[in-house]
Amino acid sequence: MKNKIAIAVFGLASIFSFGASAANLVTNQQVESENLQSIGTISVSGIDGTPTDIRQQLSQKADKEGAKSYRVIEAYNNGNYHATAELYK
């Protein structure tokens, strides 16, 4: 249940834009409808972070890997946060 809540929060946080990041957060539906090609996964974790901070970390890491978009596939916060995202060309 916590994973679903965390993923929903990440989705809502994606409505707000920040910075000039090239990698965009996408949904499962966008991955399927746009036939995006997976190029790997990334993870971020830490002690404290807001959903917007975590999304920014994922986006920056995806940029470094050369991804155009990413999709959060795992997220949780039990005092420490962790999020994993799949990268797409």
C-alpha positions as YAML, in Angstrom:
chain: A
units: angstrom
residues:
- id: 1
  name: MET
  ca: [0.00, 0.00, 0.00]
- id: 2
  name: LYS
  ca: [2.86, 2.39, 0.83]
- id: 3
  name: ASN
  ca: [4.36, 1.74, -2.63]
- id: 4
  name: LYS
  ca: [1.10, 2.71, -4.32]
- id: 5
  name: ILE
  ca: [0.87, 5.89, -2.27]
- id: 6
  name: ALA
  ca: [4.48, 6.82, -2.98]
- id: 7
  name: ILE
  ca: [4.05, 6.22, -6.73]
- id: 8
  name: ALA
  ca: [0.85, 8.30, -6.71]
- id: 9
  name: VAL
  ca: [2.69, 11.12, -4.95]
- id: 10
  name: PHE
  ca: [5.46, 10.97, -7.56]
- id: 11
  name: GLY
  ca: [2.82, 11.16, -10.28]
- id: 12
  name: LEU
  ca: [1.18, 14.18, -8.71]
- id: 13
  name: ALA
  ca: [4.55, 15.84, -8.22]
- id: 14
  name: SER
  ca: [5.22, 15.46, -11.94]
- id: 15
  name: ILE
  ca: [2.54, 18.06, -12.62]
- id: 16
  name: PHE
  ca: [4.88, 20.70, -11.24]
- id: 17
  name: SER
  ca: [7.83, 21.51, -13.45]
- id: 18
  name: PHE
  ca: [11.22, 22.57, -12.22]
- id: 19
  name: GLY
  ca: [14.53, 23.23, -13.92]
- id: 20
  name: ALA
  ca: [15.33, 22.49, -17.53]
- id: 21
  name: SER
  ca: [15.55, 18.73, -17.38]
- id: 22
  name: ALA
  ca: [15.58, 16.71, -20.56]
- id: 23
  name: ALA
  ca: [14.30, 13.44, -19.08]
- id: 24
  name: ASN
  ca: [10.53, 13.40, -18.56]
- id: 25
  name: LEU
  ca: [8.48, 11.28, -16.21]
- id: 26
  name: VAL
  ca: [6.10, 9.01, -18.16]
- id: 27
  name: THR
  ca: [3.22, 6.74, -17.20]
- id: 28
  name: ASN
  ca: [2.66, 3.06, -18.00]
- id: 29
  name: GLN
  ca: [0.10, 4.12, -20.63]
- id: 30
  name: GLN
  ca: [2.60, 6.43, -22.33]
- id: 31
  name: VAL
  ca: [5.22, 3.68, -22.41]
- id: 32
  name: GLU
  ca: [2.79, 1.34, -24.16]
- id: 33
  name: SER
  ca: [1.14, 3.85, -26.50]
- id: 34
  name: GLU
  ca: [4.41, 5.50, -27.57]
- id: 35
  name: ASN
  ca: [6.22, 2.14, -27.81]
- id: 36
  name: LEU
  ca: [9.20, 3.42, -25.81]
- id: 37
  name: GLN
  ca: [12.37, 1.31, -25.76]
- id: 38
  name: SER
  ca: [13.87, 0.50, -22.35]
- id: 39
  name: ILE
  ca: [17.58, 1.21, -21.90]
- id: 40
  name: GLY
  ca: [18.01, 0.20, -18.25]
- id: 41
  name: THR
  ca: [17.17, 1.27, -14.70]
- id: 42
  name: ILE
  ca: [18.41, 3.76, -12.12]
- id: 43
  name: SER
  ca: [17.88, 4.14, -8.38]
- id: 44
  name: VAL
  ca: [18.14, 6.95, -5.86]
- id: 45
  name: SER
  ca: [17.95, 6.80, -2.09]
- id: 46
  name: GLY
  ca: [18.61, 8.92, 0.95]
- id: 47
  name: ILE
  ca: [17.64, 9.92, 4.41]
- id: 48
  name: ASP
  ca: [15.32, 12.84, 3.71]
- id: 49
  name: GLY
  ca: [13.63, 14.10, 0.56]
- id: 50
  name: THR
  ca: [10.37, 15.44, -0.75]
- id: 51
  name: PRO
  ca: [8.69, 13.79, -3.75]
- id: 52
  name: THR
  ca: [9.80, 16.75, -5.89]
- id: 53
  name: ASP
  ca: [13.42, 16.39, -4.73]
- id: 54
  name: ILE
  ca: [13.38, 12.66, -5.45]
- id: 55
  name: ARG
  ca: [11.86, 13.22, -8.88]
- id: 56
  name: GLN
  ca: [14.56, 15.80, -9.65]
- id: 57
  name: GLN
  ca: [17.28, 13.33, -8.61]
- id: 58
  name: LEU
  ca: [15.77, 10.66, -10.88]
- id: 59
  name: SER
  ca: [15.52, 13.10, -13.77]
- id: 60
  name: GLN
  ca: [19.12, 14.26, -13.39]
- id: 61
  name: LYS
  ca: [20.39, 10.69, -13.20]
- id: 62
  name: ALA
  ca: [18.31, 9.74, -16.26]
- id: 63
  name: ASP
  ca: [19.82, 12.70, -18.14]
- id: 64
  name: LYS
  ca: [23.33, 11.49, -17.31]
- id: 65
  name: GLU
  ca: [22.44, 8.07, -18.72]
- id: 66
  name: GLY
  ca: [21.17, 9.63, -21.96]
- id: 67
  name: ALA
  ca: [17.49, 8.81, -21.40]
- id: 68
  name: LYS
  ca: [14.70, 10.96, -22.81]
- id: 69
  name: SER
  ca: [12.15, 9.68, -20.30]
- id: 70
  name: TYR
  ca: [11.79, 7.51, -17.22]
- id: 71
  name: ARG
  ca: [9.03, 5.68, -15.32]
- id: 72
  name: VAL
  ca: [9.03, 5.11, -11.55]
- id: 73
  name: ILE
  ca: [8.73, 1.36, -10.98]
- id: 74
  name: GLU
  ca: [9.40, 1.25, -7.23]
- id: 75
  name: ALA
  ca: [9.21, 3.84, -4.47]
- id: 76
  name: TYR
  ca: [9.02, 3.70, -0.72]
- id: 77
  name: ASN
  ca: [9.76, 5.76, 2.36]
- id: 78
  name: ASN
  ca: [10.31, 4.07, 5.72]
- id: 79
  name: GLY
  ca: [12.39, 6.80, 7.33]
- id: 80
  name: ASN
  ca: [14.75, 6.48, 4.38]
- id: 81
  name: TYR
  ca: [13.51, 6.89, 0.82]
- id: 82
  name: HIS
  ca: [14.30, 4.76, -2.20]
- id: 83
  name: ALA
  ca: [13.03, 5.00, -5.77]
- id: 84
  name: THR
  ca: [13.83, 2.99, -8.87]
- id: 85
  name: ALA
  ca: [12.99, 4.07, -12.41]
- id: 86
  name: GLU
  ca: [13.13, 2.43, -15.81]
- id: 87
  name: LEU
  ca: [14.82, 4.53, -18.51]
- id: 88
  name: TYR
  ca: [13.64, 4.94, -22.10]
- id: 89
  name: LYS
  ca: [15.15, 6.27, -25.31]
...
